[in-house]
Amino acid sequence: MFSILVAILISLTGALGLWSTSADAWRTQATIVTSVPCGDPGQAEEVTFHRDGHEQRARLDACGHLRGETIEIAVGDTVSVAKATAGAQTDARPIGVILCVFAGIAGAGFAELWRRSGNVL
């Protein structure tokens, strides 16, 4: 039972959402100015965006976009892609929560079977 509660608490506290952008980030549309292929380590793309009526230029912690492409960015401490996907088009957190709860149930079941067999944990 304890493992089920731990799995649910981890899920509800947002521990499975660590890959999301922060809620206090400001979102806007940006245009790629400098494109960098993903095979070049240490390189960064540059984007331009409008904030408070002024055009700003910033380094983007991403790669593989086309020059002139318009993307949605999140501006906080760093500039990052607001909604990055790597093949998956859905948010995987609900699936992670379900799998975490099932892992808790399996752990509780194993502990119960171990206890009934007479072994001491």
Phi and psi in degrees as GROMACS dihedral restraints (atoms count N, CA, C in turn):
[ dihedral_restraints ]
;  ai    aj    ak    al  type     phi  dphi    fc
    3     4     5     6     1   -61.3    20    10
    4     5     6     7     1   -41.6    20    10
    6     7     8     9     1   -66.3    20    10
    7     8     9    10     1   -32.2    20    10
    9    10    11    12     1   -67.2    20    10
   10    11    12    13     1   -43.6    20    10
   12    13    14    15     1   -63.4    20    10
   13    14    15    16     1   -40.9    20    10
   15    16    17    18     1   -62.9    20    10
   16    17    18    19     1   -43.3    20    10
   18    19    20    21     1   -61.9    20    10
   19    20    21    22     1   -42.5    20    10
   21    22    23    24     1   -68.5    20    10
   22    23    24    25     1   -41.4    20    10
   24    25    26    27     1   -63.7    20    10
   25    26    27    28     1   -41.1    20    10
   27    28    29    30     1   -61.3    20    10
   28    29    30    31     1   -41.6    20    10
   30    31    32    33     1   -67.3    20    10
   31    32    33    34     1   -44.4    20    10
   33    34    35    36     1   -72.1    20    10
   34    35    36    37     1   -27.4    20    10
   36    37    38    39     1   -79.9    20    10
   37    38    39    40     1    -2.8    20    10
   39    40    41    42     1    86.7    20    10
   40    41    42    43     1    14.3    20    10
   42    43    44    45     1   -63.8    20    10
   43    44    45    46     1   -23.8    20    10
   45    46    47    48     1   -85.0    20    10
   46    47    48    49     1    -2.7    20    10
   48    49    50    51     1  -104.2    20    10
   49    50    51    52     1    27.1    20    10
   51    52    53    54     1   -66.3    20    10
   52    53    54    55     1   -20.8    20    10
   54    55    56    57     1   -86.7    20    10
   55    56    57    58     1    -3.6    20    10
   57    58    59    60     1   -77.7    20    10
   58    59    60    61     1   155.9    20    10
   60    61    62    63     1   -74.0    20    10
   61    62    63    64     1   155.4    20    10
   63    64    65    66     1   -68.6    20    10
   64    65    66    67     1   150.4    20    10
   66    67    68    69     1   -70.3    20    10
   67    68    69    70     1   -24.8    20    10
   69    70    71    72     1   -87.2    20    10
   70    71    72    73     1     3.3    20    10
   72    73    74    75     1   -73.9    20    10
   73    74    75    76     1   142.5    20    10
   75    76    77    78     1   -90.0    20    10
   76    77    78    79     1   131.0    20    10
   78    79    80    81     1  -107.7    20    10
   79    80    81    82     1   141.9    20    10
   81    82    83    84     1  -159.1    20    10
   82    83    84    85     1   173.6    20    10
   84    85    86    87     1   -90.7    20    10
   85    86    87    88     1   141.8    20    10
   87    88    89    90     1  -136.4    20    10
   88    89    90    91     1   157.6    20    10
   90    91    92    93     1  -114.1    20    10
   91    92    93    94     1   133.3    20    10
   93    94    95    96     1   -71.6    20    10
   94    95    96    97     1   124.6    20    10
   96    97    98    99     1  -100.6    20    10
   97    98    99   100     1   -45.2    20    10
   99   100   101   102     1  -119.9    20    10
  100   101   102   103     1   119.1    20    10
  102   103   104   105     1   -97.4    20    10
  103   104   105   106     1   141.3    20    10
  105   106   107   108     1  -132.1    20    10
  106   107   108   109     1   130.9    20    10
  108   109   110   111     1   -70.0    20    10
  109   110   111   112     1   153.5    20    10
  111   112   113   114     1   -72.6    20    10
  112   113   114   115     1   -10.4    20    10
  114   115   116   117     1   -81.5    20    10
  115   116   117   118     1    -8.6    20    10
  117   118   119   120     1   -97.6    20    10
  118   119   120   121     1   101.6    20    10
  120   121   122   123     1   -70.1    20    10
  121   122   123   124     1   145.2    20    10
  123   124   125   126     1    85.9    20    10
  124   125   126   127     1    -8.7    20    10
  126   127   128   129     1   -88.1    20    10
  127   128   129   130     1   153.8    20    10
  129   130   131   132     1  -138.5    20    10
  130   131   132   133     1   144.1    20    10
  132   133   134   135     1   -79.9    20    10
  133   134   135   136     1   159.9    20    10
  135   136   137   138     1  -121.5    20    10
  136   137   138   139     1   143.0    20    10
  138   139   140   141     1  -129.1    20    10
  139   140   141   142     1   158.9    20    10
  141   142   143   144     1  -119.8    20    10
  142   143   144   145     1   143.7    20    10
  144   145   146   147     1  -150.9    20    10
  145   146   147   148     1   162.5    20    10
  147   148   149   150     1  -103.1    20    10
  148   149   150   151     1   131.7    20    10
  150   151   152   153     1  -143.1    20    10
  151   152   153   154     1   125.7    20    10
  153   154   155   156     1    56.5    20    10
  154   155   156   157     1    38.1    20    10
  156   157   158   159     1    79.3    20    10
  157   158   159   160     1     1.5    20    10
  159   160   161   162     1  -116.5    20    10
  160   161   162   163     1   143.5    20    10
  162   163   164   165     1   -83.0    20    10
  163   164   165   166     1   131.2    20    10
  165   166   167   168     1  -120.9    20    10
  166   167   168   169     1   152.1    20    10
  168   169   170   171     1  -120.4    20    10
  169   170   171   172     1   135.9    20    10
  171   172   173   174     1  -146.2    20    10
  172   173   174   175     1   158.8    20    10
  174   175   176   177     1   -81.5    20    10
  175   176   177   178     1   137.3    20    10
  177   178   179   180     1  -109.5    20    10
  178   179   180   181     1   129.9    20    10
  180   181   182   183     1   -84.0    20    10
  181   182   183   184     1    62.7    20    10
  183   184   185   186     1  -150.6    20    10
  184   185   186   187     1   175.5    20    10
  186   187   188   189     1  -152.6    20    10
  187   188   189   190     1   166.3    20    10
  189   190   191   192     1    85.8    20    10
  190   191   192   193     1     7.1    20    10
  192   193   194   195     1   -87.4    20    10
  193   194   195   196     1   163.2    20    10
  195   196   197   198     1   -93.5    20    10
  196   197   198   199     1   145.6    20    10
  198   199   200   201     1   -63.6    20    10
  199   200   201   202     1   131.5    20    10
  201   202   203   204     1    90.5    20    10
  202   203   204   205     1    -7.0    20    10
  204   205   206   207     1   -69.6    20    10
  205   206   207   208     1   140.5    20    10
  207   208   209   210     1   -99.9    20    10
  208   209   210   211     1   127.4    20    10
  210   211   212   213     1  -132.4    20    10
  211   212   213   214     1   162.9    20    10
  213   214   215   216     1   -93.9    20    10
  214   215   216   217     1   129.7    20    10
  216   217   218   219     1  -119.1    20    10
  217   218   219   220     1   159.4    20    10
  219   220   221   222     1  -114.0    20    10
  220   221   222   223     1   122.0    20    10
  222   223   224   225     1  -105.6    20    10
  223   224   225   226     1   115.5    20    10
  225   226   227   228     1  -138.9    20    10
  226   227   228   229     1  -126.6    20    10
  228   229   230   231     1   -65.5    20    10
  229   230   231   232     1   -34.8    20    10
  231   232   233   234     1  -127.1    20    10
  232   233   234   235     1   166.2    20    10
  234   235   236   237     1  -100.7    20    10
  235   236   237   238     1   122.7    20    10
  237   238   239   240     1  -138.0    20    10
  238   239   240   241     1   164.0    20    10
  240   241   242   243     1   -67.1    20    10
  241   242   243   244     1   130.4    20    10
  243   244   245   246     1   -67.7    20    10
  244   245   246   247     1   -36.0    20    10
  246   247   248   249     1  -136.6    20    10
  247   248   249   250     1    87.8    20    10
  249   250   251   252     1   -88.7    20    10
  250   251   252   253     1   136.6    20    10
  252   253   254   255     1  -129.4    20    10
  253   254   255   256     1   146.2    20    10
  255   256   257   258     1  -124.3    20    10
  256   257   258   259     1    61.1    20    10
  258   259   260   261     1   101.1    20    10
  259   260   261   262     1   -37.9    20    10
  261   262   263   264     1   -86.3    20    10
  262   263   264   265     1   138.2    20    10
  264   265   266   267     1  -105.8    20    10
  265   266   267   268     1     2.2    20    10
  267   268   269   270     1  -121.6    20    10
  268   269   270   271     1   157.9    20    10
  270   271   272   273     1   -77.8    20    10
  271   272   273   274     1   126.4    20    10
  273   274   275   276     1   -88.4    20    10
  274   275   276   277     1    -0.8    20    10
  276   277   278   279     1   -60.8    20    10
  277   278   279   280     1   -43.5    20    10
  279   280   281   282     1   -59.2    20    10
  280   281   282   283     1   -37.5    20    10
  282   283   284   285     1   -67.1    20    10
  283   284   285   286     1   -40.0    20    10
  285   286   287   288     1   -62.9    20    10
  286   287   288   289     1   -39.1    20    10
  288   289   290   291     1   -63.7    20    10
  289   290   291   292     1   -46.7    20    10
  291   292   293   294     1   -61.5    20    10
  292   293   294   295     1   -45.7    20    10
  294   295   296   297     1   -64.0    20    10
  295   296   297   298     1   -37.0    20    10
  297   298   299   300     1   -65.9    20    10
  298   299   300   301     1   -40.6    20    10
  300   301   302   303     1   -66.4    20    10
  301   302   303   304     1   -42.5    20    10
  303   304   305   306     1   -63.0    20    10
  304   305   306   307     1   -36.0    20    10
  306   307   308   309     1   -64.8    20    10
  307   308   309   310     1   -38.1    20    10
  309   310   311   312     1   -64.7    20    10
  310   311   312   313     1   -41.6    20    10
  312   313   314   315     1   -64.0    20    10
  313   314   315   316     1   -43.1    20    10
  315   316   317   318     1   -63.8    20    10
  316   317   318   319     1   -41.0    20    10
  318   319   320   321     1   -64.6    20    10
  319   320   321   322     1   -40.1    20    10
  321   322   323   324     1   -66.1    20    10
  322   323   324   325     1   -40.5    20    10
  324   325   326   327     1   -64.3    20    10
  325   326   327   328     1   -41.1    20    10
  327   328   329   330     1   -64.4    20    10
  328   329   330   331     1   -42.8    20    10
  330   331   332   333     1   -63.1    20    10
  331   332   333   334     1   -38.1    20    10
  333   334   335   336     1   -67.2    20    10
  334   335   336   337     1   -43.3    20    10
  336   337   338   339     1   -64.1    20    10
  337   338   339   340     1   -40.8    20    10
  339   340   341   342     1   -62.2    20    10
  340   341   342   343     1   -42.7    20    10
  342   343   344   345     1   -65.6    20    10
  343   344   345   346     1   -40.1    20    10
  345   346   347   348     1   -69.3    20    10
  346   347   348   349     1   -25.9    20    10
  348   349   350   351     1   -76.5    20    10
  349   350   351   352     1    -6.6    20    10
  351   352   353   354     1    95.3    20    10
  352   353   354   355     1    -2.8    20    10
  354   355   356   357     1   -80.6    20    10
  355   356   357   358     1   152.6    20    10
  357   358   359   360     1  -101.6    20    10
  358   359   360   361     1   134.5    20    10
